[in-house]
Amino acid sequence: MSFEELLANESLKRHHTSREEVADLFAAADRDMADADAKGLSTDRRFILLYEAALSLTMVALVSTGYRTVSAGHHITALRTLPLTLGQQLTTLSDYLDKCRRLRHEALYERVGVALQSDADELAQVVAQLRERVLAWLAENHPHLLPES
């Protein structure tokens, strides 16, 4: 799916972001990543927090490209834009995060004990790598939006 198709079906709208918005999204991702390391947290809750961090990082790329999700299903829309924003090589990552989206939904709304420790550990690694990738992409493509250190 292209940005034009997502605009046409009203899943996205054009958006002008700011350094502050990008910094807030990074701060939300960093907070969720840190919270996911809290002692005594259930595996489901850890997984949910890590997924939320991944979603915030995905939103950094999306808003920096000039778009924002607007409709129901905004999680899946945001995840589907990863290959459009960061490159087609992220299609596999987008698919993986969509599987995580479904697992998060199940853990949050349907039953407990859904996420395994290995699921959460893998997602933690993926999120850390995604954060570095988004930062590098931002520095290369939109350096004026980089959060101040």
C-alpha positions in Angstrom: 0.0 0.0 0.0 1.2 3.5 -0.8 0.9 6.8 1.0 -1.5 7.9 -1.7 -3.7 4.9 -1.1 -3.7 5.4 2.6 -4.6 9.0 2.2 -7.4 8.1 -0.3 -9.0 5.6 2.1 -8.6 8.1 5.0 -6.3 6.0 7.0 -3.7 8.8 7.0 -3.8 12.6 6.7 -1.0 15.0 5.9 0.7 16.3 9.0 3.4 18.8 9.8 5.4 17.6 12.8 7.8 19.5 15.1 11.0 18.6 16.9 8.9 18.7 20.1 6.4 16.1 18.8 9.3 13.8 17.7 11.0 14.3 21.1 7.7 13.4 22.9 7.4 10.2 20.8 11.0 9.2 21.6 10.3 10.0 25.3 7.3 7.8 25.3 9.2 5.0 23.7 12.1 5.4 26.1 9.7 5.5 29.1 7.9 2.3 27.9 11.3 0.5 27.3 12.5 1.5 30.8 9.2 0.5 32.4 9.4 -2.9 30.7 12.5 -3.6 32.7 10.7 -3.1 36.1 11.0 -5.9 38.5 7.9 -8.0 39.2 6.2 -7.1 35.9 4.2 -9.8 34.3 5.4 -11.0 30.9 2.2 -9.9 29.3 2.6 -6.4 30.7 6.3 -6.3 29.6 5.3 -7.3 26.1 2.6 -4.7 25.9 5.0 -1.9 27.0 7.6 -3.0 24.5 5.0 -3.1 21.7 3.9 0.5 22.7 7.5 1.6 22.4 7.7 0.1 18.9 4.5 1.9 17.9 5.9 5.2 19.2 9.1 4.7 17.2 7.0 3.8 14.1 5.1 7.1 14.6 8.3 9.0 14.7 9.1 7.9 11.2 5.5 8.5 10.0 5.1 12.0 11.4 8.6 12.9 10.2 7.6 11.9 6.7 4.5 14.2 6.9 1.7 11.9 7.8 -0.5 10.9 10.8 -2.9 8.1 11.3 -6.6 9.2 11.6 -8.9 6.2 11.7 -9.8 3.1 13.6 -7.1 0.6 13.1 -4.4 3.2 13.5 -1.9 0.6 14.9 -2.0 -1.6 11.9 -1.9 1.5 9.6 1.2 2.8 11.4 3.0 -0.5 11.2 2.2 -0.9 7.5 4.0 2.4 6.8 7.4 1.2 8.1 8.5 0.0 4.7 7.3 3.3 3.2 9.1 5.4 5.6 12.3 3.5 6.5 12.6 1.4 3.4 11.2 -1.8 1.8 13.8 -3.9 3.7 11.6 -3.3 6.8 8.7 -5.3 5.4 9.7 -8.3 7.5 9.9 -6.1 10.6 6.5 -4.6 9.8 5.0 -8.1 9.5 6.7 -9.2 12.8 5.3 -6.1 14.6 1.9 -6.8 13.2 2.1 -10.3 14.8 3.1 -8.5 18.0 0.1 -6.2 17.6 -2.2 -9.2 17.6 -0.5 -10.8 20.6 -0.7 -7.5 22.5 -4.4 -7.3 21.7 -5.0 -10.8 23.0 -2.9 -10.1 26.2 -4.6 -6.8 26.8 -8.3 -7.7 26.1 -8.8 -11.5 25.9 -6.7 -13.5 28.4 -3.7 -13.5 30.6 -0.5 -15.5 30.2 -0.4 -15.0 26.4 3.1 -13.7 25.9 6.1 -15.9 26.6 9.3 -14.6 28.2 11.0 -15.4 24.8 8.4 -13.2 23.0 9.1 -10.3 25.3 12.9 -10.8 25.1 12.8 -10.9 21.3 10.6 -7.8 21.2 13.0 -5.9 23.6 15.9 -6.6 21.2 13.8 -5.6 18.1 12.7 -2.3 19.8 16.2 -1.4 20.8 17.4 -2.0 17.2 14.4 -0.1 15.8 15.2 2.9 18.0 18.7 3.1 16.7 17.5 2.7 13.1 14.9 5.4 13.5 17.5 7.8 15.0 19.9 7.1 12.1 17.2 7.5 9.5 16.1 10.8 11.2 19.7 12.1 11.3 20.1 11.3 7.6 16.7 12.4 6.3 15.2 14.9 8.8 18.1 16.2 11.0 16.1 19.3 12.0 13.7 17.0 13.8 16.3 15.2 15.9 15.5 15.7 19.6 18.1 17.8 21.5 20.5 15.7 23.5 
